[in-house]
Amino acid sequence: MPEALAGAVPFDTVLFDAVLFDMDGTLVDTEGLWWQAVAAVARSLGRPLAAADAPYVTGRAVGDTAAHLVAGPAAPPGAGPAAPPGAAPEATSAPVPEGLGVREVAAALTEAFAERVRAGLTVVPGAPELLAELAAAAVPTALVTASPRSIVELVLPRLGHTFDLVIADGDTARGKPHPEPYLEAARRLRVAPARCVAVEDSPVGVAAATAAGCRVLVVDPGHGLARVRASLRGAPPHGG
């Protein structure tokens, strides 16, 4: 038995029947990598990112961010990117010619993100242990992410966990903050949304899970998943 499972306090499944996890910023520390990727592509389009772009970048599907870059106004001259805390300096990406459509920009964003994930991916402290404990307790789990499945496939080996279900970008007609990804995960797991706990880190994700009727636990950046693990063992989640 892994050390993390020895003597573990049982999960209080009176409160829930399944746990639905966001990925970026929740299980793996990729929010900074995503911002770097978007900033690099935006810069190649002559549209440097600014703080006002954050709601269209953090927690959003690639297509949504691409549409924002294509249609949104350029940032004021001299405005630099408001990178998430801890984001490393941006790597250089191949230029993206101006005038491309949403599909082409989305492809460039996905590749730029994949490059950074391959180069340096950090797992959030406590994530592998929590996932292993849920599996040992036979608690159904799903990954509900705005990232493309190609990115998910890069991340999953690092987590060492097989989710019962993965909902990735493109698996539903509408992405977060719409509740459809969480509703679809609950439907396919055959669990009522109210009996699901969603673990999220961004306002966009929290809005989606709350609108779906899930109970929501928000990751504390300073404590990894320690508080989430404690809550799943007895303290009622907030929201939903």
C-alpha positions as CSV (number, residue, x, y, z in Angstrom):
1,M,0.0,0.0,0.0
2,P,1.4,3.4,-0.9
3,E,2.5,5.6,2.0
4,A,-0.2,8.1,1.2
5,L,-2.9,5.5,1.7
6,A,-1.7,4.0,4.9
7,G,-4.1,5.0,7.7
8,A,-6.0,7.5,5.5
9,V,-9.2,8.8,6.9
10,P,-12.2,7.5,4.9
11,F,-14.0,9.9,2.6
12,D,-17.4,11.0,3.8
13,T,-19.4,9.8,0.8
14,V,-22.6,10.8,2.6
15,L,-21.8,14.1,1.0
16,F,-21.0,13.1,-2.6
17,D,-21.0,10.2,-5.1
18,A,-18.3,11.5,-7.5
19,V,-15.5,14.1,-7.7
20,L,-15.0,16.2,-10.8
21,F,-11.6,17.8,-11.2
22,D,-10.5,20.8,-13.3
23,M,-7.0,20.2,-14.6
24,D,-5.0,23.4,-15.2
25,G,-4.2,25.2,-12.0
26,T,-6.0,22.5,-10.0
27,L,-4.1,19.3,-10.5
28,V,-1.1,20.7,-12.5
29,D,0.5,24.1,-12.3
30,T,0.0,25.1,-15.9
31,E,-1.8,28.4,-15.7
32,G,1.4,30.3,-16.1
33,L,2.4,28.1,-19.1
34,W,-0.9,28.8,-20.8
35,W,-0.5,32.5,-20.3
36,Q,3.0,32.4,-21.7
37,A,1.7,30.5,-24.8
38,V,-1.1,32.9,-25.3
39,A,1.2,35.9,-24.9
40,A,3.7,34.5,-27.4
41,V,1.0,33.9,-30.0
42,A,-0.7,37.3,-29.3
43,R,2.6,39.1,-29.6
44,S,3.2,37.4,-33.0
45,L,-0.1,38.8,-34.1
46,G,0.9,42.3,-33.0
47,R,-1.5,42.2,-30.1
48,P,0.4,42.0,-26.8
49,L,-1.7,40.9,-23.8
50,A,-2.8,43.1,-21.0
51,A,-4.5,42.6,-17.7
52,A,-7.9,43.2,-19.3
53,D,-7.4,40.0,-21.4
54,A,-7.2,37.7,-18.4
55,P,-11.0,36.8,-18.3
56,Y,-10.6,35.6,-21.9
57,V,-7.5,33.5,-21.2
58,T,-7.7,32.0,-17.7
59,G,-9.9,28.9,-17.5
60,R,-11.2,29.4,-21.1
61,A,-11.2,26.9,-23.9
62,V,-8.6,27.4,-26.6
63,G,-11.2,28.4,-29.2
64,D,-12.6,31.1,-26.9
65,T,-9.1,32.6,-26.4
66,A,-8.4,32.3,-30.1
67,A,-11.6,34.1,-31.0
68,H,-10.7,36.9,-28.5
69,L,-7.3,37.3,-30.0
70,V,-8.7,37.5,-33.5
71,A,-11.6,39.8,-32.8
72,G,-10.5,41.7,-29.7
73,P,-8.9,45.2,-29.8
74,A,-5.2,45.4,-29.6
75,A,-3.7,46.3,-26.2
76,P,-2.5,49.9,-25.7
77,P,1.0,50.6,-26.9
78,G,3.5,49.6,-24.3
79,A,1.0,47.4,-22.3
80,G,2.7,44.3,-21.2
81,P,1.2,40.9,-20.1
82,A,-0.2,40.6,-16.6
83,A,1.2,37.1,-16.1
84,P,-0.1,34.8,-13.3
85,P,2.1,34.7,-10.2
86,G,5.1,32.5,-10.7
87,A,5.0,32.5,-14.4
88,A,8.5,32.1,-16.0
89,P,9.8,34.3,-18.8
90,E,8.1,33.6,-22.1
91,A,9.8,31.2,-24.6
92,T,10.0,32.2,-28.2
93,S,7.5,30.7,-30.6
94,A,7.2,30.7,-34.4
95,P,5.4,33.8,-35.7
96,V,1.7,33.5,-36.6
97,P,0.9,35.7,-39.6
98,E,-1.7,38.3,-39.2
99,G,-5.1,37.7,-40.8
100,L,-5.5,34.1,-39.8
101,G,-8.8,32.8,-38.6
102,V,-9.9,31.4,-35.2
103,R,-9.1,27.8,-36.2
104,E,-5.5,28.6,-37.2
105,V,-4.9,30.7,-34.1
106,A,-6.3,28.0,-31.9
107,A,-3.9,25.5,-33.5
108,A,-1.0,27.8,-32.8
109,L,-2.1,28.3,-29.2
110,T,-2.4,24.5,-28.7
111,E,1.0,23.9,-30.1
112,A,2.6,26.7,-28.1
113,F,1.0,25.4,-24.9
114,A,2.1,21.8,-25.7
115,E,5.7,22.9,-26.1
116,R,5.7,24.5,-22.7
117,V,3.9,21.5,-21.0
118,R,6.5,19.1,-22.5
119,A,9.3,21.4,-21.3
120,G,8.2,21.9,-17.7
121,L,5.1,20.6,-16.0
122,T,4.7,20.8,-12.2
123,V,2.1,18.7,-10.4
124,V,0.2,20.5,-7.7
125,P,1.3,19.2,-4.2
126,G,-1.0,16.4,-3.0
127,A,-2.7,15.7,-6.3
128,P,-1.3,12.2,-6.9
129,E,-2.0,11.2,-3.3
130,L,-5.6,12.5,-3.4
131,L,-6.3,10.8,-6.7
132,A,-4.8,7.5,-5.4
133,E,-6.9,7.7,-2.3
134,L,-10.1,8.3,-4.2
135,A,-9.3,5.3,-6.5
136,A,-8.7,3.1,-3.5
137,A,-12.0,4.1,-2.0
138,A,-13.7,3.4,-5.4
139,V,-15.0,7.0,-5.7
140,P,-15.7,7.8,-9.4
141,T,-13.6,10.7,-10.7
142,A,-13.8,12.7,-13.9
143,L,-11.5,15.3,-15.4
144,V,-13.4,18.3,-16.7
145,T,-11.0,20.6,-18.5
146,A,-11.0,23.5,-21.0
147,S,-7.7,22.1,-22.4
148,P,-7.7,20.1,-25.7
149,R,-7.4,16.3,-25.4
150,S,-3.9,16.5,-26.8
151,I,-2.8,18.5,-23.8
152,V,-4.7,16.1,-21.4
153,E,-2.7,13.2,-22.9
154,L,0.5,15.0,-22.0
155,V,-0.6,15.6,-18.4
156,L,-2.2,12.3,-17.4
157,P,0.9,10.2,-17.2
158,R,2.3,12.7,-14.6
159,L,-0.8,12.2,-12.4
160,G,-0.6,8.5,-12.4
161,H,-4.4,8.1,-12.3
162,T,-7.0,6.8,-14.7
163,F,-10.1,8.9,-14.5
164,D,-13.5,7.2,-15.1
165,L,-14.2,10.0,-17.6
166,V,-12.5,12.9,-19.3
167,I,-14.4,15.9,-20.7
168,A,-12.0,18.0,-22.7
169,D,-12.3,21.0,-25.0
170,G,-14.6,20.1,-27.9
171,D,-16.4,17.3,-26.1
172,T,-19.4,19.6,-25.4
173,A,-21.0,22.3,-27.6
174,R,-20.2,25.0,-25.0
175,G,-17.3,25.2,-22.6
176,K,-16.8,26.8,-19.2
177,P,-18.2,29.1,-17.9
178,H,-21.3,27.4,-19.3
179,P,-22.3,24.5,-17.1
180,E,-22.5,22.0,-20.0
181,P,-19.1,20.3,-19.3
182,Y,-20.0,19.6,-15.7
183,L,-23.5,18.5,-16.6
184,E,-22.2,16.2,-19.3
185,A,-19.7,14.6,-16.8
186,A,-22.4,14.0,-14.3
187,R,-24.7,12.6,-16.9
188,R,-22.1,10.2,-18.2
189,L,-21.2,9.1,-14.7
190,R,-24.9,8.6,-14.0
191,V,-24.6,10.8,-10.9
192,A,-26.9,13.7,-10.1
193,P,-25.0,17.0,-10.3
194,A,-26.0,17.8,-6.7
195,R,-24.1,14.6,-5.7
196,C,-20.9,15.7,-7.4
197,V,-18.1,17.7,-5.9
198,A,-16.2,19.9,-8.4
199,V,-12.7,20.9,-7.6
200,E,-11.7,24.2,-9.3
201,D,-9.2,27.0,-9.2
202,S,-10.6,29.8,-11.5
203,P,-13.7,32.0,-11.4
204,V,-14.7,30.7,-14.8
205,G,-14.6,27.1,-13.6
206,V,-16.3,27.8,-10.3
207,A,-19.1,29.6,-12.3
208,A,-19.5,26.6,-14.5
209,A,-19.7,24.0,-11.7
210,T,-22.0,26.2,-9.6
211,A,-24.4,26.7,-12.5
212,A,-24.4,22.9,-13.0
213,G,-25.6,22.4,-9.5
214,C,-22.4,20.8,-8.2
215,R,-20.9,21.4,-4.8
216,V,-17.6,23.3,-5.3
217,L,-14.2,23.2,-3.6
218,V,-11.8,25.9,-4.6
219,V,-8.1,25.1,-4.5
220,D,-6.0,27.2,-2.2
221,P,-2.8,28.2,-4.1
222,G,-0.9,28.3,-0.9
223,H,-1.8,24.9,0.4
224,G,-2.0,22.7,-2.7
225,L,-4.8,20.1,-2.3
226,A,-4.5,19.7,1.5
227,R,-7.7,21.5,2.3
228,V,-9.6,19.8,-0.5
229,R,-8.6,16.4,0.9
230,A,-9.7,17.5,4.4
231,S,-13.0,18.7,3.1
232,L,-13.7,15.5,1.2
233,R,-13.2,13.6,4.4
234,G,-16.0,15.4,6.3
235,A,-16.3,19.1,5.9
236,P,-19.2,20.1,3.6
237,P,-18.0,21.7,0.4
238,H,-19.1,25.3,-0.2
239,G,-21.4,26.4,-3.0
240,G,-23.7,24.4,-5.2
